[in-house]
Amino acid sequence: MRRHVSSVLLALSVLPTLLVFVPAARAADAAYERDLISRLEAAFAPAGSVIVDGIPVHRTCASPLLLETRLRWPDLSAATRAQIAGVVDFDRPALPELYDTPDGLFRIHYTRTGSDSVNLSFGIGPGNVPNYVLNCAEILERVVAKQIDTLGFRFPVSDQIPRPGENPRFDIYFVSLANSFYGLTYPDTLVNNGPGNPWWATSWMELHSDYTKLAGYESRPFDAMEVTASHEFHHASQWSYDAFEAEERVEGGSLKSFPWWLEVSATAMEEIVFDDVNDYYGYLPFWFNNPNVSLRAFSNSASVDGLHPYASVIWALYLAQTQGPEILTEIWEEAGEVDGFN
């Protein structure tokens, strides 16, 4: 079932570029705040590949952690907010050039100079646009064709809804992701879809301005761009069903977030859209070597629990192969009918 966005927006200015209202029931406490800061510091600390159970792995996705931080921000203390602001920059990047894709769906922001410069070694294409950017536009077109046109997922909620003067296109920013991230999706604004309905989150995406710098992709950077764009775009689509879909459980006396299904389904999109890249193969040992670990396990650390949600893609792919890939769309549609974890 598809619903159109209602016109209601309840907002509270809490950070530059953020307007958000969060239901008061999700209050923070001191233990939670310390844990959140610790997880953000670990996630955004400079790091390359690490060894877990003898297996070299790269940085995992931090987009659900960014979403959690946004959702909980109004309830955090001023001291915690200040610490977080020193770890994560929630402002959109300021880049001088932009390219609007011909399909009318995306606006790609980039620069040719400085540390965030896109890789110019692939030449300049029509309209004096770097081919690195034009290749991204083609990749995004394929992502939309599969995830939206074929599988029927929702296109991410437009940030023009809460920001009437904003361009309606979904924004992509090419920046140098120095912390070994492949890409990140930042939640921007919560949209109230009417009484009793889930909250939606608008968002934007950051992609690496030079994927040749990632280990294993030096000679095939656009393979990395493909799986990253597919994965991160799906996060933006997920938040257009229910921004609070991550499971929440009390552990150690504090409420914690376990967005395992967000990562399972986003990783599945990598394989479903670009099945020849197989980046997720590197995670599979954490499924097959750990049959005792719950499907609901999740951690932001480089650990078995932290990598198991990505390895659990094997379960989502099993569902897609036995029931048809539309089963993943149906799961999100039904999850989007009720606020919170389903």
Salt bridges, closest charged atoms under 4 A:
ASP35 OD2 - ARG39 NE 2.84
GLU68 OE2 - ARG39 NH2 2.77
GLU97 OE2 - ARG112 NE 2.70
ASP100 OD1 - ARG107 NE 2.72
ASP100 OD2 - ARG169 NE 3.82
ASP159 OD2 - ARG92 NH2 2.95
ASP171 OD2 - ARG92 NH1 2.81
ASP171 OD1 - HIS109 NE2 2.81
ASP188 OD2 - ARG92 NH2 3.20
ASP188 OD2 - ARG163 NE 3.12
ASP223 OD2 - ARG220 NH1 3.01
GLU226 OE2 - ARG142 NH1 3.18
GLU247 OE1 - ARG249 NH1 3.22
GLU247 OE2 - ARG296 NH2 2.26
GLU251 OE2 - ARG249 NH2 3.61
GLU263 OE1 - HIS231 NE2 2.95
GLU263 OE1 - HIS235 NE2 3.17
GLU270 OE2 - HIS231 ND1 2.76
ASP279 OD2 - HIS58 NE2 3.38
GLU333 OE2 - ARG2 NH1 2.62
GLU337 OE1 - ARG3 NH1 3.13
ASP339 OD2 - ARG26 NH2 3.62
